[in-house]
Amino acid sequence: MNIGIIGGGISGVYAALQIKELHPNYNVEIIDHNDKLNKKIYATGNGRCNFANSSSLEGKYSNPTFALPILKEHTYEDIIKYFNHIGIPSTFEGNNAYPMSKCASTVGLMMEERVNQLGIKVKLNTKIIDYKTNNGGFIVHTNNGDFKYDKIVIALGGKSSSQLGSDGSGFELLKKQGYKLTDLYPVLCPVKTKENTKLVDGVRSQVVLSTYSGNILLNKEEGELLFKDKGISGIVVFNATHYVNIANRKDITFHVDFVPLVKGRIKQDDYISYVNPKLAKYLIDNKLDIHNTVFTFKDFYDFSVAHVTYGGLSINEVNDSLESKKEKNVYFIGEILDVNGICGGYNMMWAFASAYHVAKRIEI
Ligand SMILES: Cc1cc2nc3c(=O)[nH]c(=O)nc-3n(C[C@H](O)[C@H](O)[C@H](O)COP(=O)(O)OP(=O)(O)OC[C@H]3O[C@@H](n4cnc5c(N)ncnc54)[C@H](O)[C@@H]3O)c2cc1C
């Protein structure tokens, strides 16, 4: 059996490993246009790779009815166990799992070493252009020639942070093959606000951020907010973008408490004692309440700075095995599917779990 893994990012490499662990006699080959495997993993978690999370999965993903059973089949504990098996011991900060080295490169290099140990073939600097069916199998057409496989696993990622390889060409390929995609938006990214934030660009503050669609509270979270020239950023804002997308980006406001530890009213003259003086001046000049400053959503920053893509291949295009409903022996995993999660290891868990799900079923 010849299996082509189309895209050698986080889900593609994990799928290749899991297929080969389960079926040592299969020929598994990974194709990627980058000059190294798993390029994105080296940038994850600020270079530390927050690869999983031990807290509940509920409320953390888009399309949860579809995604959660797949995620529950290969849990964070299974991922940690497998990582341990291939020489990546892990550690936790709260519920967030990291490699013990706190270096994403440990994960990238050890996964690659296992790829070599298992005899998985890798074709780098090879851009996938399209594929065609051929005598029950497939011919994958690339800039480096044509390759034949019995089954293919499409793991081309989204269109965010394209400098790491996921340039959206996967979506173009699927459109050409006649697949239905949902609308695509940046997610886990900074947001542009209607209010001018240029004067506080670069200021950081520990806040409680409440995100609303109309008067419906979408999410409330404590963490660091970072002002940008055109809006706001930081993990709390990144997570907010997930819920903003789920609410279809309608009538969104962000309510910020800049001093959550202090209850009760603070006089404007005293703001300077509680927050960065630049921020204090900004709040006073604009007559804003330090406990409840409202920013209005204008847009997301663009895909180039987004960690993830919201939307993708419609989940209605695949069956329970993540196999195409219209093309037998074509499977989809990772971010190319219309599933994504909040920050904290949830997106890599989806990449791993969807890869494992296919590895378990590909022989059937
Ligand atoms: C800066 C950053 C930090 C992140 N940090 C975290 C984190 O700490 N924890 C977490 O859970 N998630 C994190 N994420 C999200 C996570 O990395 C992604 O969700 C995950 O990589 C998705 O896996 P994937 O295999 O679907 O896509 P990718 O890992 O993007 O892989 C897709 C692969 O396909 C290849 N490809 C695309 N088109 C073609 C083509 N036409 N021909 C050949 N090859 C092609 C690309 O080169 C790429 O290698 C982060 C993302 C970014 C950008």
Ligand as a Chemical Component Dictionary entry (heavy atoms), coordinates in Angstrom:
data_LIG
# 
_chem_comp.id                   LIG 
_chem_comp.type                 NON-POLYMER 
_chem_comp.pdbx_formal_charge   0 
_chem_comp.three_letter_code    LIG 
# 
loop_
_chem_comp_atom.comp_id 
_chem_comp_atom.atom_id 
_chem_comp_atom.alt_atom_id 
_chem_comp_atom.type_symbol 
_chem_comp_atom.charge 
_chem_comp_atom.model_Cartn_x 
_chem_comp_atom.model_Cartn_y 
_chem_comp_atom.model_Cartn_z 
_chem_comp_atom.pdbx_ordinal 
LIG C1  C1  C 0 3.093  31.477 15.141 1  
LIG C2  C2  C 0 2.156  30.339 15.474 2  
LIG C3  C3  C 0 2.153  29.806 16.748 3  
LIG C4  C4  C 0 1.279  28.742 17.068 4  
LIG N1  N1  N 0 1.331  28.215 18.325 5  
LIG C5  C5  C 0 0.526  27.158 18.627 6  
LIG C6  C6  C 0 0.621  26.525 19.894 7  
LIG O1  O1  O 0 1.488  26.837 20.730 8  
LIG N2  N2  N 0 -0.252 25.511 20.167 9  
LIG C7  C7  C 0 -1.185 25.081 19.241 10 
LIG O2  O2  O 0 -1.952 24.170 19.547 11 
LIG N3  N3  N 0 -1.264 25.647 18.025 12 
LIG C8  C8  C 0 -0.421 26.650 17.691 13 
LIG N4  N4  N 0 -0.497 27.208 16.433 14 
LIG C9  C9  C 0 -1.459 26.644 15.439 15 
LIG C10 C10 C 0 -0.913 25.325 14.845 16 
LIG O3  O3  O 0 0.452  25.484 14.509 17 
LIG C11 C11 C 0 -1.715 24.931 13.591 18 
LIG O4  O4  O 0 -3.066 24.827 13.926 19 
LIG C12 C12 C 0 -1.192 23.610 13.020 20 
LIG O5  O5  O 0 0.101  23.795 12.505 21 
LIG C13 C13 C 0 -2.099 23.064 11.922 22 
LIG O6  O6  O 0 -1.491 21.888 11.422 23 
LIG P1  P1  P 0 -1.661 21.490 9.879  24 
LIG O7  O7  O 0 -0.837 20.307 9.644  25 
LIG O8  O8  O 0 -3.088 21.441 9.542  26 
LIG O9  O9  O 0 -1.070 22.738 9.066  27 
LIG P2  P2  P 0 0.457  23.220 8.949  28 
LIG O10 O10 O 0 1.221  22.835 10.158 29 
LIG O11 O11 O 0 0.388  24.644 8.557  30 
LIG O12 O12 O 0 1.009  22.340 7.738  31 
LIG C14 C14 C 0 0.587  22.490 6.410  32 
LIG C15 C15 C 0 1.764  22.083 5.529  33 
LIG O13 O13 O 0 1.350  22.022 4.173  34 
LIG C16 C16 C 0 2.381  22.569 3.364  35 
LIG N5  N5  N 0 1.782  23.058 2.121  36 
LIG C17 C17 C 0 0.753  23.926 1.974  37 
LIG N6  N6  N 0 0.447  24.080 0.669  38 
LIG C18 C18 C 0 1.304  23.290 -0.024 39 
LIG C19 C19 C 0 1.478  22.996 -1.403 40 
LIG N7  N7  N 0 0.707  23.534 -2.354 41 
LIG N8  N8  N 0 2.462  22.119 -1.759 42 
LIG C20 C20 C 0 3.247  21.546 -0.821 43 
LIG N9  N9  N 0 3.124  21.777 0.500  44 
LIG C21 C21 C 0 2.156  22.635 0.892  45 
LIG C22 C22 C 0 2.979  23.684 4.192  46 
LIG O14 O14 O 0 4.297  23.965 3.807  47 
LIG C23 C23 C 0 2.904  23.087 5.609  48 
LIG O15 O15 O 0 4.097  22.460 5.973  49 
LIG C24 C24 C 0 0.377  28.249 16.086 50 
LIG C25 C25 C 0 0.392  28.795 14.799 51 
LIG C26 C26 C 0 1.276  29.823 14.484 52 
LIG C27 C27 C 0 1.291  30.384 13.088 53 
# 
loop_
_chem_comp_bond.comp_id 
_chem_comp_bond.atom_id_1 
_chem_comp_bond.atom_id_2 
_chem_comp_bond.value_order 
_chem_comp_bond.pdbx_ordinal 
LIG C1  C2  SING 1  
LIG C2  C3  SING 2  
LIG C2  C26 DOUB 3  
LIG C3  C4  DOUB 4  
LIG C4  N1  SING 5  
LIG C4  C24 SING 6  
LIG N1  C5  DOUB 7  
LIG C5  C6  SING 8  
LIG C5  C8  SING 9  
LIG C6  O1  DOUB 10 
LIG C6  N2  SING 11 
LIG N2  C7  SING 12 
LIG C7  O2  DOUB 13 
LIG C7  N3  SING 14 
LIG N3  C8  DOUB 15 
LIG C8  N4  SING 16 
LIG N4  C9  SING 17 
LIG N4  C24 SING 18 
LIG C9  C10 SING 19 
LIG C10 O3  SING 20 
LIG C10 C11 SING 21 
LIG C11 O4  SING 22 
LIG C11 C12 SING 23 
LIG C12 O5  SING 24 
LIG C12 C13 SING 25 
LIG C13 O6  SING 26 
LIG O6  P1  SING 27 
LIG P1  O7  DOUB 28 
LIG P1  O8  SING 29 
LIG P1  O9  SING 30 
LIG O9  P2  SING 31 
LIG P2  O10 DOUB 32 
LIG P2  O11 SING 33 
LIG P2  O12 SING 34 
LIG O12 C14 SING 35 
LIG C14 C15 SING 36 
LIG C15 O13 SING 37 
LIG C15 C23 SING 38 
LIG O13 C16 SING 39 
LIG C16 N5  SING 40 
LIG C16 C22 SING 41 
LIG N5  C17 SING 42 
LIG N5  C21 SING 43 
LIG C17 N6  DOUB 44 
LIG N6  C18 SING 45 
LIG C18 C19 SING 46 
LIG C18 C21 DOUB 47 
LIG C19 N7  SING 48 
LIG C19 N8  DOUB 49 
LIG N8  C20 SING 50 
LIG C20 N9  DOUB 51 
LIG N9  C21 SING 52 
LIG C22 O14 SING 53 
LIG C22 C23 SING 54 
LIG C23 O15 SING 55 
LIG C24 C25 DOUB 56 
LIG C25 C26 SING 57 
LIG C26 C27 SING 58 
# 
